[in-house]
Amino acid sequence: MSYLRKLKITEMNRLSAEEFRKTSKFPISVILDNVRSMHNVGAVFRTSDAFLLECIYLCGITAVPPHPELHKTALGAEDTVNWMYFKDTVDAVKKLKEEKYTILAVEQCKGSILLNDLELNYDKKYAVILGNEVKGVQQNVVDMCDGCIEIPQFGTKHSLNVSVAAGIVLWEFVKKIKSCF
């Protein structure tokens, strides 16, 4: 007989939307650079809510709320997580650089840092850029970054789905920043 029992939603002590808005966030924002799948966008909203991130910057062709397809995976996180739209990703990066964010693209580049080797400082602010499902992060955006992060992979494929990559990278960021306290 198992002593494991799934918790009911009422037992999870989650924040209300109002409490979420008032709660201090981790100093991490996400930039979506021309992400075409609304399911990926919705999943990034949901992940950003789960990890108490500051903001999502939706750029280029990336869909913006409200939208039923985005809502399917966001499940209301599009109403709790702060977001801004920029026609050009370069403008979002410029804004965050002016605000003293360290900008890191999730991209396979010469000189990329493996995610497990990445060191973060709790007193810095970070912006993570995730790119288009086919083309990745635009080169002109990579050129503006303080560095690139690469998720170690060991199989035959050379990339992960945007929402999967976001979950892995953002959890690692939160985990590393939390350990600094």
C-alpha positions in Angstrom: 0.0 0.0 0.0 1.4 3.4 -1.0 1.5 6.3 1.4 1.7 8.7 -1.5 -1.4 10.7 -2.2 -1.8 13.4 -4.8 -2.4 16.8 -3.3 -5.6 18.7 -4.0 -5.2 22.2 -5.4 -6.4 23.6 -2.2 -3.6 21.9 -0.3 -0.8 23.3 -2.4 -0.8 26.8 -0.8 -0.2 28.6 -4.1 -0.3 32.3 -4.4 -3.4 34.0 -5.7 -3.0 36.2 -8.8 -3.1 39.3 -6.6 -0.5 37.8 -4.2 1.7 36.9 -7.2 1.6 40.5 -8.5 2.7 41.8 -5.1 5.4 39.2 -4.4 9.0 40.1 -5.2 10.4 38.3 -8.2 13.7 36.7 -9.1 15.8 39.2 -11.1 15.3 37.2 -14.3 13.4 38.2 -17.4 12.9 36.2 -20.6 13.1 37.6 -24.2 11.3 35.5 -26.9 12.9 36.3 -30.2 10.4 35.5 -33.0 9.0 32.4 -31.4 6.2 31.3 -33.7 4.4 28.6 -31.7 1.8 30.0 -29.3 2.1 26.7 -27.3 5.7 27.6 -26.7 4.9 31.1 -25.7 2.1 29.9 -23.4 4.5 27.4 -21.8 7.1 30.1 -21.2 4.4 32.2 -19.4 3.5 29.3 -17.2 7.2 28.5 -16.4 7.8 32.2 -15.7 4.8 32.2 -13.3 6.1 29.0 -11.6 9.5 30.5 -11.0 8.5 34.0 -10.1 10.3 35.7 -13.0 10.1 39.5 -13.5 8.9 39.9 -17.1 8.6 38.3 -20.6 9.6 40.4 -23.6 7.6 39.2 -26.6 9.4 40.2 -29.8 8.8 40.2 -33.6 6.3 37.5 -34.7 5.9 36.2 -31.1 2.2 36.1 -30.2 0.9 38.3 -27.5 -2.0 37.8 -25.1 -4.9 37.5 -25.1 -5.2 34.6 -27.5 -7.0 31.2 -27.0 -4.1 29.2 -28.4 -1.6 30.8 -26.1 -4.0 30.4 -23.1 -4.1 26.6 -23.7 -0.6 26.2 -22.3 -0.3 29.4 -20.2 -3.5 28.5 -18.2 -3.9 32.0 -16.9 -0.2 32.8 -16.4 -0.5 35.4 -19.2 -2.6 37.3 -16.7 -0.1 37.1 -13.8 3.3 37.5 -15.4 4.3 41.0 -16.6 5.0 41.2 -20.3 5.9 43.7 -23.0 5.9 43.6 -26.7 8.7 44.9 -29.0 8.5 44.8 -32.8 12.3 44.3 -32.9 14.2 42.2 -30.4 17.1 44.6 -30.6 15.0 47.3 -29.0 14.1 44.9 -26.1 17.8 44.1 -25.6 18.8 47.8 -25.7 16.1 48.6 -23.0 17.4 45.8 -20.7 21.0 46.8 -21.2 20.1 50.3 -20.2 18.6 48.8 -17.0 21.9 46.9 -16.3 20.7 43.4 -17.1 23.2 40.8 -18.1 21.9 39.4 -21.4 22.4 35.8 -22.2 21.2 33.9 -25.3 20.3 30.3 -25.2 22.2 29.4 -28.4 25.0 27.2 -29.6 27.8 29.6 -30.4 31.6 29.6 -30.4 32.4 30.4 -26.8 29.1 29.3 -25.4 29.1 28.5 -21.7 27.6 25.1 -20.8 24.6 25.6 -18.5 26.0 23.5 -15.8 29.2 25.6 -15.8 27.3 28.9 -15.6 27.9 31.0 -12.5 25.4 33.6 -11.5 25.5 36.5 -9.0 22.5 37.1 -6.8 23.0 40.9 -7.0 22.8 41.0 -10.8 19.7 41.1 -13.1 19.6 38.6 -16.0 17.7 38.4 -19.3 17.6 35.0 -21.1 16.9 35.1 -24.8 15.2 32.1 -26.5 15.0 32.1 -30.3 12.8 31.0 -33.1 12.1 27.2 -33.4 14.0 26.9 -36.7 16.5 29.8 -36.9 17.3 30.3 -33.2 18.3 33.6 -31.8 19.1 36.1 -34.6 22.8 36.8 -35.1 22.4 40.5 -34.7 20.8 39.8 -31.3 23.5 37.4 -30.3 26.1 40.1 -31.2 24.5 42.3 -28.4 24.6 39.6 -25.7 27.0 39.3 -22.8 27.3 35.6 -23.5 25.6 32.5 -24.8 24.4 29.5 -22.8 24.3 26.0 -24.2 22.3 23.1 -22.7 24.5 20.0 -22.7 23.1 17.4 -25.1 24.3 13.9 -25.7 22.1 12.4 -28.5 21.8 12.9 -32.2 19.6 16.0 -32.1 21.3 19.4 -31.8 18.4 21.4 -30.2 15.5 21.2 -27.9 11.9 22.5 -28.1 11.8 26.2 -27.0 9.5 25.5 -24.1 11.6 22.5 -22.9 14.8 24.6 -23.2 13.1 27.5 -21.3 12.1 25.1 -18.4 15.6 23.7 -18.1 17.4 27.0 -18.3 15.1 29.0 -16.1 15.0 26.4 -13.4 18.8 26.4 -13.4 18.9 30.2 -13.1 16.4 30.2 -10.2 18.2 27.3 -8.5 21.6 29.1 -8.8 20.3 32.5 -7.7 18.4 30.9 -4.7 21.6 29.2 -3.6 23.3 32.6 -3.3 21.0 33.6 -0.4 
